[in-house]
Amino acid sequence: MQITCRDITLVRCARRLRVAAALITCSPFLVVVSNSYEGFALEPRNPTMETTRKLKNGVWGGESIIIEVTDSGATITYDCADGRIEHSIKIDDNGSFNVTGTHTRHIGGPVRSDEKPDRKRARYRGRVQDTSMTLTVTLIDTNESVGSFSLTYGERPELKRCF
């Protein structure tokens, strides 16, 4: 904290310095309250900045799905598929996001060495509120629904991989 006393009276300057000293003395007891409804699952927002925020890094888990969010995107692991989002996931003021990535289906059993992965472009639409996320995944080219999922921040369920 920088306090300057230019252009004010000596008495006002002394008052300002006493207030600053009191704040410094009491600083371990100060509590900051946020009006953000999203809780810790979203990055903190600055009201003077743009109205979008980034989904908080970490693990989101639900039945048959795990999403690992990083600064550069996300890795999605399903029971019998995986996906990738190659850019950060921006959240609007309603907690909603709409991003594109890939979705790759897997089949059980051995895979031939010349077999190409069944990788498709996918749309990941969702909404985050507190530590809960709802997610819908759709293949872009066919408009086929992969599924809708409910996830919780910090959960890592056991998946039943189909290898």
C-alpha positions in Angstrom: 0.0 0.0 0.0 1.4 3.4 -0.9 0.2 6.5 0.9 1.2 9.9 -0.3 0.6 13.2 1.6 0.9 15.7 -1.3 -1.8 18.2 -1.7 -3.6 17.5 1.6 -3.3 19.0 5.1 -0.9 17.6 7.7 -3.8 16.6 9.9 -5.5 14.6 7.0 -2.1 13.0 6.2 -1.7 11.9 9.8 -5.2 10.4 9.8 -4.5 8.6 6.6 -1.2 7.1 8.0 -3.1 6.0 11.2 -5.7 4.2 9.1 -3.0 2.5 7.1 -1.2 1.4 10.2 -4.4 0.0 11.6 -5.1 -1.9 8.4 -1.6 -3.3 8.4 -1.9 -4.3 12.1 -5.3 -6.0 11.6 -4.6 -7.5 8.2 -4.4 -11.1 9.5 -8.0 -10.7 10.6 -9.5 -9.2 7.4 -12.0 -11.4 5.5 -12.7 -11.0 1.8 -16.2 -12.0 0.7 -17.0 -12.7 -2.9 -20.4 -12.5 -4.6 -19.4 -15.1 -7.2 -22.0 -17.9 -7.3 -19.7 -20.3 -9.0 -17.6 -21.1 -6.0 -14.1 -22.5 -6.5 -14.8 -24.4 -9.7 -14.2 -21.3 -11.9 -11.2 -19.0 -12.0 -11.7 -15.7 -10.1 -13.1 -12.9 -12.1 -12.3 -9.3 -12.3 -15.3 -7.1 -13.0 -13.2 -4.7 -15.0 -12.1 -7.4 -17.4 -14.0 -9.3 -20.1 -17.1 -11.2 -19.1 -15.7 -14.6 -19.8 -13.6 -16.7 -17.4 -11.7 -19.9 -17.7 -12.8 -23.3 -16.3 -10.6 -24.0 -13.3 -7.9 -26.6 -13.9 -8.3 -30.0 -12.3 -10.4 -33.1 -12.5 -14.1 -33.4 -13.1 -15.7 -36.8 -12.8 -19.0 -38.5 -13.3 -20.5 -41.8 -14.3 -18.4 -43.2 -17.2 -16.4 -40.0 -17.7 -13.4 -38.1 -16.4 -12.3 -34.6 -17.7 -8.9 -33.3 -16.8 -8.8 -29.5 -17.4 -5.5 -27.7 -18.0 -4.5 -24.2 -19.2 -4.3 -25.4 -22.7 -7.6 -27.4 -22.9 -8.9 -30.7 -21.6 -8.5 -34.5 -21.9 -11.8 -36.5 -21.7 -11.7 -40.2 -20.9 -14.8 -42.3 -21.2 -15.4 -46.0 -20.6 -14.9 -46.8 -24.3 -13.7 -43.5 -25.9 -11.5 -40.5 -25.3 -11.6 -36.9 -26.4 -9.5 -33.8 -26.5 -10.1 -30.0 -26.4 -7.1 -28.1 -27.6 -7.8 -24.7 -26.2 -8.8 -23.2 -22.9 -12.5 -23.5 -21.9 -14.1 -20.1 -21.5 -17.1 -19.8 -19.2 -19.6 -16.9 -19.6 -21.4 -15.1 -16.7 -24.1 -17.8 -16.7 -21.5 -20.6 -16.2 -22.0 -21.9 -19.7 -19.5 -23.0 -22.3 -19.5 -24.2 -25.9 -16.2 -25.5 -27.3 -15.1 -27.9 -30.1 -12.6 -30.7 -29.9 -12.3 -34.4 -30.9 -14.0 -37.6 -29.8 -12.4 -41.0 -30.5 -14.3 -44.2 -30.1 -12.6 -47.4 -29.0 -13.7 -51.0 -29.6 -12.8 -53.9 -27.4 -10.2 -56.4 -28.4 -7.0 -56.2 -30.4 -6.3 -53.3 -32.7 -4.6 -53.9 -36.1 -1.4 -52.0 -36.6 -2.8 -50.3 -39.8 -6.1 -49.4 -38.2 -6.9 -45.7 -38.0 -8.5 -44.3 -34.9 -12.2 -43.4 -35.2 -11.6 -39.7 -34.4 -14.4 -37.3 -35.1 -14.9 -33.6 -34.5 -17.1 -33.0 -31.5 -18.9 -30.2 -29.7 -18.7 -30.0 -25.9 -21.6 -27.9 -24.4 -22.0 -27.5 -20.7 -22.8 -25.4 -17.7 -21.0 -25.1 -14.4 -22.5 -24.1 -11.1 -20.5 -24.3 -7.9 -18.7 -27.7 -8.2 -21.2 -29.3 -10.6 -21.1 -29.5 -14.3 -23.6 -30.7 -16.9 -22.1 -31.7 -20.2 -23.5 -32.7 -23.6 -21.2 -34.1 -26.3 -22.3 -34.1 -30.0 -20.4 -35.2 -33.1 -20.3 -32.2 -35.4 -20.4 -33.9 -38.8 -23.4 -36.2 -38.1 -25.1 -34.3 -35.2 -25.0 -37.7 -33.3 -25.3 -37.4 -29.6 -22.5 -39.1 -27.7 -24.3 -38.4 -24.4 -25.1 -36.1 -21.5 -23.2 -36.3 -18.3 -23.2 -34.9 -14.8 -19.8 -34.3 -13.3 -18.4 -33.1 -10.0 -15.2 -31.1 -9.5 -12.5 -33.1 -7.7 -14.1 -36.5 -8.3 -12.2 -39.3 -10.2 -14.5 -42.3 -10.6 -13.3 -45.7 -11.7 -14.0 -46.2 -15.4 -14.7 -49.6 -17.1 -12.4 -49.4 -20.1 -13.2 -51.5 -23.1 -9.9 -52.9 -24.3 
